[in-house]
Amino acid sequence: MEFEPVIGLEVHVQLRTSSKMFCSCASDYQTAEPNTRVCPVCLALPGALPVINRRAVEFAIMTGLALNCRVARITKFDRKNYAYPDLMKGYQISQYDVPICEDGWIELPPADAQAQAHRVRIKRVHMEEDVARLMHVGGAEGYTLMDINRAGVPLIEVVSEPDLESPAQAEAYITQLQSTIRYLGVSTANMEEGSFRCDANVSLRPRGTRGLGTKVEVKNMNRVRAVGRALEYEIERQTQVLSKGGRIEQETRGWVDDREVTVSQRSKEEAHDYRYFPEPDLPPLEIDPAWVEGLTASLPELAPARRSRLMSDYGLSEYDAALITAVRSTADYFEAVVGARPAGAEAAAFAKEAANWINGEFARLAAARNGEGPAVTPENMASLVAMFQARTISNAAAKQVLAEMFQTGKGAAAIVEEKGLKKVTDVGSLEPAVDQAIAANPGAVDDYLKGKETAVRFLVGQVMRASKGRADPVRAAELISEKLNARKS
Ligand SMILES: [Zn+2]
């Protein structure tokens, strides 16, 4: 029998508010000394009462709106009870039956030209609080350290319907959700740091049927690719079990990244295991529609819309536009560079060239320096692109200028001047090198005269080398052909 996978994803996103979900402690737990961001509320001392963080609610609503969800008029918090030492109160304040946002969707772009866009329904977005961090030291005989700074940091959980049909689609979904969250600026959405955590539910069913098989939850993936790998592994494992007539256990499995396997952790809890009940310390939260309207108006243009606009406004290809808009700051930078286009540069060609440089050499150099050193201003970048476009400098020279801009923060024109990188295009300056190349390479000249036109390329190479890359190769080629053609007659 042939099986098909049914996949749903649950993603926990840590919100980038300055304080915690229910107290005024700072939420910068990543960089803070352990146990320095605590108070009676997040330590769960008796009698301490939670207060809802307004900004966290706004971030949850913004996320819901960006995911095409309906925002609740009235929402409430509930206690989720379970016993684990990272849970300060012995329960987690979460949302059970009335989440803040419901019924949205994400549209995944077609995987290739033949495919169609795939819509994944979002079941709900709800708010909750993070738990303390446990650090196990020294194996089975060891002990456990506890850092309570993270306890109470605001989280949202984005739950999809089981609408994903393959590991590749799951990766695309995560990538797009991550991009949306980052565009909104509500989280760093960094999987390695744990501010974006994805659990995957996967089951198999006979291909073409509608029912759902027993699902397994897979956890502990800390890269987008690991989610895909874990799902591939799990689909294969379940296929083996079912093909031998076995039964799938409903359970939670952990992905072990270095061994590339999933291992059983525990049998999966049902909702009733958590004994949810309404949080008595927090009244239901009424959400004023005017508040939601204001947030709707404040939403930034998101990646899919921006991609389409860059294609129509600047004539970028889908590929270039997708690369540019993948990260909001890159898209902002691109538009600033295009906005700083010097007079005289042809608009569409300039935008295309700017996209090439920003996606290529600029991205490479920026990644290498990791945010340090002087910034390359959009104006400086625009002037570099314009000089390259006008063929004032060669490709090699432009790369050299850009590297220098990253080093010194100087303007492109100043660097070109200082280093004498301007392309040599005038015949008077090119001629000696051209004559020298012709004189020194009788073999290539002979080839050319016998009709092998590509021999010109070799001679141009000699000219480029002699001029240390400054000669204009197009002008040099013209000059060489001219001189050799004169010999033919
Ligand atoms: Zn606190």
Boltz pocket constraint, residues with backbone or C-beta under 6 A from the ligand:
constraints:
  - pocket:
      binder: B
      contacts: [[A, 20], [A, 23], [A, 24], [A, 25], [A, 37], [A, 38], [A, 39], [A, 40], [A, 41], [A, 42], [A, 43], [A, 151], [A, 152]]
      max_distance: 6.0
